Amino acid sequence: MNTVLTQELTRFNGLIKIITSSLNDLKKAIKGEVLLSADLETALGSLENGQVPAMWLKKSFPSLKPLGSYIKDLMARLNWFQHWLETGLPNVLWITRFFFTHGFLTANKQNYARKYGIAIDLLSYDFEVLPYSDEASIETPADGMLVRGMYLEGCRWDTESGVLAESAPKILYTPCPWFWFKPIKTEDIPVSQCYMAPIYKTSIRKGILATTGHSTNFVLMLKFPTAELPDFWTLRGVAALCALDD
Protein backbone atom coordinates (compact mmCIF):
# COMPACT_ATOMS: atom_id res chain seq x y z
CA MET A 1 0.00 0.00 0.00
CA ASN A 2 2.99 2.30 0.37
CA THR A 3 3.55 1.88 -3.36
CA VAL A 4 -0.09 2.80 -3.99
CA LEU A 5 0.28 5.90 -1.83
CA THR A 6 3.44 6.95 -3.68
CA GLN A 7 1.79 6.51 -7.06
CA GLU A 8 -1.29 8.43 -5.96
CA LEU A 9 0.78 11.34 -4.64
CA THR A 10 2.77 11.44 -7.88
CA ARG A 11 -0.44 11.77 -9.88
CA PHE A 12 -1.91 14.40 -7.58
CA ASN A 13 1.34 16.39 -7.59
CA GLY A 14 1.20 16.39 -11.38
CA LEU A 15 -2.35 17.74 -11.25
CA ILE A 16 -1.40 20.41 -8.70
CA LYS A 17 1.52 21.45 -10.89
CA ILE A 18 -0.64 22.00 -13.99
CA ILE A 19 -3.25 23.90 -11.97
CA THR A 20 -0.78 26.25 -10.31
CA SER A 21 1.29 26.83 -13.46
CA SER A 22 -1.76 27.58 -15.62
CA LEU A 23 -3.17 30.00 -13.04
CA ASN A 24 0.18 31.78 -12.71
CA ASP A 25 0.44 32.04 -16.50
CA LEU A 26 -3.10 33.42 -16.68
CA LYS A 27 -2.26 36.11 -14.11
CA LYS A 28 0.80 37.11 -16.15
CA ALA A 29 -1.18 37.08 -19.41
CA ILE A 30 -3.89 39.30 -17.94
CA LYS A 31 -1.17 41.76 -16.85
CA GLY A 32 0.31 41.61 -20.36
CA GLU A 33 3.58 40.08 -19.21
CA VAL A 34 3.26 36.95 -21.37
CA LEU A 35 1.36 35.98 -24.50
CA LEU A 36 -2.16 34.60 -23.99
CA SER A 37 -1.95 31.27 -25.82
CA ALA A 38 -4.97 29.42 -27.22
CA ASP A 39 -4.88 26.91 -24.35
CA LEU A 40 -4.77 29.68 -21.75
CA GLU A 41 -7.61 31.53 -23.46
CA THR A 42 -9.72 28.38 -23.42
CA ALA A 43 -8.89 27.82 -19.76
CA LEU A 44 -9.83 31.42 -18.93
CA GLY A 45 -13.20 30.95 -20.63
CA SER A 46 -13.83 27.76 -18.68
CA LEU A 47 -13.00 29.46 -15.38
CA GLU A 48 -15.31 32.37 -16.17
CA ASN A 49 -18.12 29.87 -16.88
CA GLY A 50 -17.51 27.91 -13.69
CA GLN A 51 -16.14 24.90 -15.55
CA VAL A 52 -12.98 22.87 -15.06
CA PRO A 53 -10.42 23.76 -17.77
CA ALA A 54 -9.66 21.01 -20.27
CA MET A 55 -5.92 21.23 -19.56
CA TRP A 56 -6.66 20.32 -15.93
CA LEU A 57 -8.92 17.40 -16.86
CA LYS A 58 -6.16 15.88 -19.00
CA LYS A 59 -4.13 15.38 -15.81
CA SER A 60 -7.10 14.89 -13.51
CA PHE A 61 -9.07 12.03 -12.01
CA PRO A 62 -12.42 11.47 -13.81
CA SER A 63 -14.89 14.16 -12.78
CA LEU A 64 -18.07 15.73 -14.12
CA LYS A 65 -18.31 18.35 -11.37
CA PRO A 66 -18.44 22.11 -11.99
CA LEU A 67 -15.44 24.17 -10.95
CA GLY A 68 -16.46 24.94 -7.35
CA SER A 69 -17.41 21.37 -6.48
CA TYR A 70 -14.32 20.07 -8.28
CA ILE A 71 -11.98 22.18 -6.14
CA LYS A 72 -13.77 21.06 -2.95
CA ASP A 73 -13.45 17.44 -4.07
CA LEU A 74 -9.78 17.91 -4.90
CA MET A 75 -9.05 19.47 -1.50
CA ALA A 76 -10.87 16.61 0.29
CA ARG A 77 -8.74 14.07 -1.58
CA LEU A 78 -5.49 15.92 -0.87
CA ASN A 79 -6.30 16.31 2.83
CA TRP A 80 -7.15 12.62 3.11
CA PHE A 81 -3.90 11.54 1.50
CA GLN A 82 -1.97 14.01 3.65
CA HIS A 83 -3.56 12.42 6.74
CA TRP A 84 -2.61 8.96 5.43
CA LEU A 85 0.95 10.14 4.85
CA GLU A 86 1.26 11.55 8.38
CA THR A 87 -0.62 8.94 10.46
CA GLY A 88 -0.45 5.73 8.43
CA LEU A 89 -2.93 3.60 6.51
CA PRO A 90 -6.53 4.52 7.50
CA ASN A 91 -8.82 1.86 8.97
CA VAL A 92 -11.41 2.62 6.30
CA LEU A 93 -10.39 3.50 2.74
CA TRP A 94 -12.34 6.08 0.75
CA ILE A 95 -12.64 4.39 -2.64
CA THR A 96 -13.86 7.72 -4.01
CA ARG A 97 -10.58 9.51 -3.33
CA PHE A 98 -8.16 7.38 -5.30
CA PHE A 99 -6.83 8.65 -8.59
CA PHE A 100 -6.30 5.11 -9.93
CA THR A 101 -8.88 2.98 -8.14
CA HIS A 102 -7.72 -0.30 -9.65
CA GLY A 103 -4.27 0.20 -8.14
CA PHE A 104 -5.30 -0.21 -4.52
CA LEU A 105 -7.68 -3.07 -5.39
CA THR A 106 -4.81 -4.96 -7.00
CA ALA A 107 -2.43 -4.10 -4.16
CA ASN A 108 -4.72 -5.66 -1.58
CA LYS A 109 -5.00 -8.84 -3.62
CA GLN A 110 -1.21 -8.89 -3.92
CA ASN A 111 -0.85 -8.66 -0.14
CA TYR A 112 -3.26 -11.56 0.30
CA ALA A 113 -1.56 -13.61 -2.43
CA ARG A 114 1.90 -13.18 -0.85
CA LYS A 115 0.60 -13.87 2.65
CA TYR A 116 -0.98 -17.21 1.73
CA GLY A 117 1.17 -18.18 -1.26
CA ILE A 118 -1.68 -18.08 -3.77
CA ALA A 119 -1.34 -16.96 -7.38
CA ILE A 120 -3.02 -13.57 -7.74
CA ASP A 121 -4.72 -14.68 -10.96
CA LEU A 122 -6.78 -17.13 -8.90
CA LEU A 123 -8.17 -14.41 -6.61
CA SER A 124 -11.28 -12.29 -6.77
CA TYR A 125 -13.18 -10.19 -4.25
CA ASP A 126 -16.10 -11.27 -2.11
CA PHE A 127 -18.06 -8.55 -0.34
CA GLU A 128 -19.74 -8.13 3.02
CA VAL A 129 -21.89 -5.16 4.02
CA LEU A 130 -20.81 -3.61 7.32
CA PRO A 131 -23.65 -3.07 9.81
CA TYR A 132 -21.98 0.05 11.23
CA SER A 133 -20.42 3.25 9.96
CA ASP A 134 -18.30 4.58 12.82
CA GLU A 135 -14.65 4.63 11.83
CA ALA A 136 -13.44 5.18 15.40
CA SER A 137 -14.87 1.85 16.58
CA ILE A 138 -13.86 -0.24 13.57
CA GLU A 139 -11.15 -2.87 13.82
CA THR A 140 -9.13 -3.46 10.68
CA PRO A 141 -9.66 -7.03 9.40
CA ALA A 142 -6.70 -9.39 9.10
CA ASP A 143 -7.34 -9.72 5.36
CA GLY A 144 -8.95 -7.41 2.87
CA MET A 145 -10.00 -3.82 3.44
CA LEU A 146 -12.93 -1.74 4.60
CA VAL A 147 -14.29 0.62 1.95
CA ARG A 148 -16.62 3.63 2.10
CA GLY A 149 -17.68 6.66 0.10
CA MET A 150 -19.82 5.31 -2.74
CA TYR A 151 -23.35 6.33 -3.74
CA LEU A 152 -26.27 4.24 -4.97
CA GLU A 153 -28.23 5.25 -8.07
CA GLY A 154 -31.59 3.65 -8.82
CA CYS A 155 -32.26 2.31 -5.33
CA ARG A 156 -31.41 2.75 -1.65
CA TRP A 157 -29.96 0.57 1.08
CA ASP A 158 -32.44 -0.60 3.71
CA THR A 159 -30.39 -0.58 6.91
CA GLU A 160 -33.01 -2.43 8.96
CA SER A 161 -33.56 -5.27 6.51
CA GLY A 162 -30.01 -5.37 5.18
CA VAL A 163 -31.09 -5.51 1.52
CA LEU A 164 -31.62 -3.19 -1.43
CA ALA A 165 -34.91 -1.30 -1.50
CA GLU A 166 -36.82 1.03 -3.83
CA SER A 167 -35.67 4.65 -3.92
CA ALA A 168 -37.69 7.23 -2.04
CA PRO A 169 -39.66 9.66 -4.25
CA LYS A 170 -37.52 12.37 -5.88
CA ILE A 171 -34.30 10.95 -4.39
CA LEU A 172 -31.82 10.11 -7.15
CA TYR A 173 -28.75 9.20 -5.11
CA THR A 174 -28.32 7.72 -1.64
CA PRO A 175 -25.20 6.86 0.39
CA CYS A 176 -23.91 3.35 -0.13
CA PRO A 177 -23.22 1.22 2.96
CA TRP A 178 -19.66 0.47 3.98
CA PHE A 179 -18.19 -2.75 2.63
CA TRP A 180 -15.57 -5.29 3.54
CA PHE A 181 -13.69 -6.21 0.38
CA LYS A 182 -12.41 -9.73 1.03
CA PRO A 183 -9.84 -11.36 -1.31
CA ILE A 184 -10.77 -14.98 -1.92
CA LYS A 185 -10.15 -17.72 -4.46
CA THR A 186 -12.62 -17.29 -7.29
CA GLU A 187 -13.71 -20.91 -6.99
CA ASP A 188 -14.45 -20.46 -3.27
CA ILE A 189 -16.85 -17.49 -3.58
CA PRO A 190 -20.14 -18.58 -1.96
CA VAL A 191 -23.23 -18.67 -4.18
CA SER A 192 -26.19 -16.65 -2.91
CA GLN A 193 -29.03 -14.54 -4.23
CA CYS A 194 -27.51 -11.13 -4.77
CA TYR A 195 -27.36 -8.28 -7.20
CA MET A 196 -24.02 -7.55 -8.82
CA ALA A 197 -23.94 -3.77 -9.19
CA PRO A 198 -21.30 -2.13 -11.39
CA ILE A 199 -19.16 0.55 -9.74
CA TYR A 200 -18.43 3.58 -11.90
CA LYS A 201 -16.17 6.51 -11.09
CA THR A 202 -18.69 8.96 -12.60
CA SER A 203 -22.35 8.83 -13.60
CA ILE A 204 -21.58 8.78 -17.32
CA ARG A 205 -21.40 4.96 -17.13
CA LYS A 206 -18.90 4.45 -19.89
CA GLY A 207 -15.16 4.45 -20.17
CA ILE A 208 -12.14 3.93 -22.36
CA LEU A 209 -9.81 0.97 -22.01
CA ALA A 210 -6.52 2.41 -20.80
CA THR A 211 -3.04 1.11 -21.58
CA THR A 212 -3.05 -0.65 -18.19
CA GLY A 213 -5.90 -2.87 -19.38
CA HIS A 214 -8.40 -1.21 -17.03
CA SER A 215 -11.40 0.94 -17.89
CA THR A 216 -11.07 4.65 -17.17
CA ASN A 217 -14.53 4.65 -15.55
CA PHE A 218 -15.70 1.13 -14.64
CA VAL A 219 -14.17 -0.28 -11.44
CA LEU A 220 -15.65 -3.72 -10.64
CA MET A 221 -18.90 -5.51 -9.79
CA LEU A 222 -20.11 -5.11 -6.20
CA LYS A 223 -22.34 -7.74 -4.54
CA PHE A 224 -25.48 -6.53 -2.73
CA PRO A 225 -27.87 -8.75 -0.75
CA THR A 226 -31.40 -8.51 -2.16
CA ALA A 227 -34.84 -9.88 -1.39
CA GLU A 228 -35.80 -9.40 -5.04
CA LEU A 229 -34.47 -11.27 -8.05
CA PRO A 230 -31.34 -9.61 -9.51
CA ASP A 231 -33.24 -8.79 -12.75
CA PHE A 232 -35.49 -6.51 -10.69
CA TRP A 233 -32.56 -4.16 -10.03
CA THR A 234 -31.01 -4.65 -13.46
CA LEU A 235 -34.17 -3.18 -15.05
CA ARG A 236 -33.84 -0.17 -12.74
CA GLY A 237 -30.24 0.39 -13.79
CA VAL A 238 -28.91 0.19 -10.25
CA ALA A 239 -25.23 1.08 -9.97
CA ALA A 240 -22.74 2.38 -7.41
CA LEU A 241 -20.98 5.67 -8.16
CA CYS A 242 -17.72 6.98 -6.76
CA ALA A 243 -18.60 10.62 -7.45
CA LEU A 244 -21.71 12.66 -8.15
CA ASP A 245 -22.00 15.40 -10.74
CA ASP A 246 -22.20 18.30 -8.30
C-alpha positions in Angstrom: 0.0 0.0 0.0 3.0 2.3 0.4 3.5 1.9 -3.4 -0.1 2.8 -4.0 0.3 5.9 -1.8 3.4 7.0 -3.7 1.8 6.5 -7.1 -1.3 8.4 -6.0 0.8 11.3 -4.6 2.8 11.4 -7.9 -0.4 11.8 -9.9 -1.9 14.4 -7.6 1.3 16.4 -7.6 1.2 16.4 -11.4 -2.3 17.7 -11.2 -1.4 20.4 -8.7 1.5 21.5 -10.9 -0.6 22.0 -14.0 -3.3 23.9 -12.0 -0.8 26.3 -10.3 1.3 26.8 -13.5 -1.8 27.6 -15.6 -3.2 30.0 -13.0 0.2 31.8 -12.7 0.4 32.0 -16.5 -3.1 33.4 -16.7 -2.3 36.1 -14.1 0.8 37.1 -16.1 -1.2 37.1 -19.4 -3.9 39.3 -17.9 -1.2 41.8 -16.8 0.3 41.6 -20.4 3.6 40.1 -19.2 3.3 37.0 -21.4 1.4 36.0 -24.5 -2.2 34.6 -24.0 -2.0 31.3 -25.8 -5.0 29.4 -27.2 -4.9 26.9 -24.3 -4.8 29.7 -21.7 -7.6 31.5 -23.5 -9.7 28.4 -23.4 -8.9 27.8 -19.8 -9.8 31.4 -18.9 -13.2 30.9 -20.6 -13.8 27.8 -18.7 -13.0 29.5 -15.4 -15.3 32.4 -16.2 -18.1 29.9 -16.9 -17.5 27.9 -13.7 -16.1 24.9 -15.5 -13.0 22.9 -15.1 -10.4 23.8 -17.8 -9.7 21.0 -20.3 -5.9 21.2 -19.6 -6.7 20.3 -15.9 -8.9 17.4 -16.9 -6.2 15.9 -19.0 -4.1 15.4 -15.8 -7.1 14.9 -13.5 -9.1 12.0 -12.0 -12.4 11.5 -13.8 -14.9 14.2 -12.8 -18.1 15.7 -14.1 -18.3 18.4 -11.4 -18.4 22.1 -12.0 -15.4 24.2 -10.9 -16.5 24.9 -7.4 -17.4 21.4 -6.5 -14.3 20.1 -8.3 -12.0 22.2 -6.1 -13.8 21.1 -2.9 -13.5 17.4 -4.1 -9.8 17.9 -4.9 -9.1 19.5 -1.5 -10.9 16.6 0.3 -8.7 14.1 -1.6 -5.5 15.9 -0.9 -6.3 16.3 2.8 -7.1 12.6 3.1 -3.9 11.5 1.5 -2.0 14.0 3.7 -3.6 12.4 6.7 -2.6 9.0 5.4 0.9 10.1 4.9 1.3 11.6 8.4 -0.6 8.9 10.5 -0.5 5.7 8.4 -2.9 3.6 6.5 -6.5 4.5 7.5 -8.8 1.9 9.0 -11.4 2.6 6.3 -10.4 3.5 2.7 -12.3 6.1 0.7 -12.6 4.4 -2.6 -13.9 7.7 -4.0 -10.6 9.5 -3.3 -8.2 7.4 -5.3 -6.8 8.6 -8.6 -6.3 5.1 -9.9 -8.9 3.0 -8.1 -7.7 -0.3 -9.7 -4.3 0.2 -8.1 -5.3 -0.2 -4.5 -7.7 -3.1 -5.4 -4.8 -5.0 -7.0 -2.4 -4.1 -4.2 -4.7 -5.7 -1.6 -5.0 -8.8 -3.6 -1.2 -8.9 -3.9 -0.9 -8.7 -0.1 -3.3 -11.6 0.3 -1.6 -13.6 -2.4 1.9 -13.2 -0.9 0.6 -13.9 2.6 -1.0 -17.2 1.7 1.2 -18.2 -1.3 -1.7 -18.1 -3.8 -1.3 -17.0 -7.4 -3.0 -13.6 -7.7 -4.7 -14.7 -11.0 -6.8 -17.1 -8.9 -8.2 -14.4 -6.6 -11.3 -12.3 -6.8 -13.2 -10.2 -4.3 -16.1 -11.3 -2.1 -18.1 -8.5 -0.3 -19.7 -8.1 3.0 -21.9 -5.2 4.0 -20.8 -3.6 7.3 -23.6 -3.1 9.8 -22.0 0.0 11.2 -20.4 3.2 10.0 -18.3 4.6 12.8 -14.6 4.6 11.8 -13.4 5.2 15.4 -14.9 1.8 16.6 -13.9 -0.2 13.6 -11.2 -2.9 13.8 -9.1 -3.5 10.7 -9.7 -7.0 9.4 -6.7 -9.4 9.1 -7.3 -9.7 5.4 -8.9 -7.4 2.9 -10.0 -3.8 3.4 -12.9 -1.7 4.6 -14.3 0.6 2.0 -16.6 3.6 2.1 -17.7 6.7 0.1 -19.8 5.3 -2.7 -23.3 6.3 -3.7 -26.3 4.2 -5.0 -28.2 5.2 -8.1 -31.6 3.7 -8.8 -32.3 2.3 -5.3 -31.4 2.7 -1.7 -30.0 0.6 1.1 -32.4 -0.6 3.7 -30.4 -0.6 6.9 -33.0 -2.4 9.0 -33.6 -5.3 6.5 -30.0 -5.4 5.2 -31.1 -5.5 1.5 -31.6 -3.2 -1.4 -34.9 -1.3 -1.5 -36.8 1.0 -3.8 -35.7 4.7 -3.9 -37.7 7.2 -2.0 -39.7 9.7 -4.3 -37.5 12.4 -5.9 -34.3 10.9 -4.4 -31.8 10.1 -7.2 -28.8 9.2 -5.1 -28.3 7.7 -1.6 -25.2 6.9 0.4 -23.9 3.3 -0.1 -23.2 1.2 3.0 -19.7 0.5 4.0 -18.2 -2.8 2.6 -15.6 -5.3 3.5 -13.7 -6.2 0.4 -12.4 -9.7 1.0 -9.8 -11.4 -1.3 -10.8 -15.0 -1.9 -10.1 -17.7 -4.5 -12.6 -17.3 -7.3 -13.7 -20.9 -7.0 -14.5 -20.5 -3.3 -16.8 -17.5 -3.6 -20.1 -18.6 -2.0 -23.2 -18.7 -4.2 -26.2 -16.6 -2.9 -29.0 -14.5 -4.2 -27.5 -11.1 -4.8 -27.4 -8.3 -7.2 -24.0 -7.5 -8.8 -23.9 -3.8 -9.2 -21.3 -2.1 -11.4 -19.2 0.5 -9.7 -18.4 3.6 -11.9 -16.2 6.5 -11.1 -18.7 9.0 -12.6 -22.3 8.8 -13.6 -21.6 8.8 -17.3 -21.4 5.0 -17.1 -18.9 4.4 -19.9 -15.2 4.5 -20.2 -12.1 3.9 -22.4 -9.8 1.0 -22.0 -6.5 2.4 -20.8 -3.0 1.1 -21.6 -3.0 -0.7 -18.2 -5.9 -2.9 -19.4 -8.4 -1.2 -17.0 -11.4 0.9 -17.9 -11.1 4.7 -17.2 -14.5 4.6 -15.6 -15.7 1.1 -14.6 -14.2 -0.3 -11.4 -15.7 -3.7 -10.6 -18.9 -5.5 -9.8 -20.1 -5.1 -6.2 -22.3 -7.7 -4.5 -25.5 -6.5 -2.7 -27.9 -8.7 -0.7 -31.4 -8.5 -2.2 -34.8 -9.9 -1.4 -35.8 -9.4 -5.0 -34.5 -11.3 -8.0 -31.3 -9.6 -9.5 -33.2 -8.8 -12.7 -35.5 -6.5 -10.7 -32.6 -4.2 -10.0 -31.0 -4.6 -13.5 -34.2 -3.2 -15.1 -33.8 -0.2 -12.7 -30.2 0.4 -13.8 -28.9 0.2 -10.3 -25.2 1.1 -10.0 -22.7 2.4 -7.4 -21.0 5.7 -8.2 -17.7 7.0 -6.8 -18.6 10.6 -7.5 -21.7 12.7 -8.1 -22.0 15.4 -10.7 -22.2 18.3 -8.3 
